[in-house]
């Protein structure tokens, strides 16, 4: 990896690391003002109305012209190029990560004004809210168990996690709220992903966050990549057997992953394997693409094979796998949920 593009406008208190392509990017920290989002319902409603209005106008343009405009935009936008590369398949972990940086954190050396406009749109705000929700939900779900088991190792399983920035940010939130929960505890982030690039970036990001003066300074945290295709759960089953042997507290997350792209059969297969291999009360934070408007508009416009669902349908699917949705945060394009294994509870909306 040869550094080629340096960030010249670094923010105080933000860590920076290089991608495999040598681009220096900030490490997202939802507890830092540069990344934290504080939006009220009226702010989100305004963005939503603007999105629907723009979508209504866009759909009046003939399809061949829309495709041409997209191709022209991709020539000057790293975000649109990522969407173009993902057409008909998954949006890669690193392309999604850049989208989550927000308009003020996109470097002038690699991003354009069009990128900043896209990052400031509802779609950009939605992926940032999704990450923030995942970090908070996972931290909330883990706190009581960590208090009860102060010496147990913590294993964070991240399915389709890319750089696992949601798991890492859950640790930041825990450390900010109650440092004693992680002090002296071994923490392992296991990224189950099809590709190497994003997990390698995640490992470098984690190392930077453990540096002097950084949010996770002094903590014993490591990140390993497990090559994983959620269509074949044998690898997950083997990992759970190994974790059972060593013991500890385990939690799971999948932000923009399994519940957004996976079929019902694939989701149920993974949930069932997890329910057989994990302890009752284990928490799972995940995001689910909404099947109602504006989720349908997003699904129709980006050309990525998401699997939209109604929340009640997902709750039923989760229950078949042994999991109960205990909290659901309704966002513009997704339901960001916290589940517990073997625990029946009334979801909070």
MOPE-V786580 format. One record per helix or strand. SS is the DSSP state (@ for helix, = for strand). FROM is the first residue (numbers start at 1). TO is the last residue. If there is no record, write none. Layout:
ss->SS from->FROM to->TO
ss->SS from->FROM to->TO
This chain:
ss->= from->5 to->5
ss->= from->16 to->18
ss->= from->23 to->26
ss->@ from->41 to->58
ss->@ from->63 to->74
ss->@ from->78 to->85
ss->@ from->93 to->100
ss->@ from->103 to->105
ss->@ from->113 to->120
ss->@ from->122 to->148
ss->= from->154 to->159
ss->@ from->165 to->177
ss->@ from->179 to->181
ss->= from->186 to->193
ss->@ from->197 to->209
ss->= from->220 to->227
ss->@ from->234 to->246
ss->= from->249 to->254
ss->@ from->258 to->261
ss->@ from->264 to->277
ss->= from->283 to->290
ss->@ from->295 to->302
ss->= from->309 to->309
ss->@ from->311 to->320
ss->= from->323 to->330
ss->= from->334 to->341
ss->= from->348 to->348
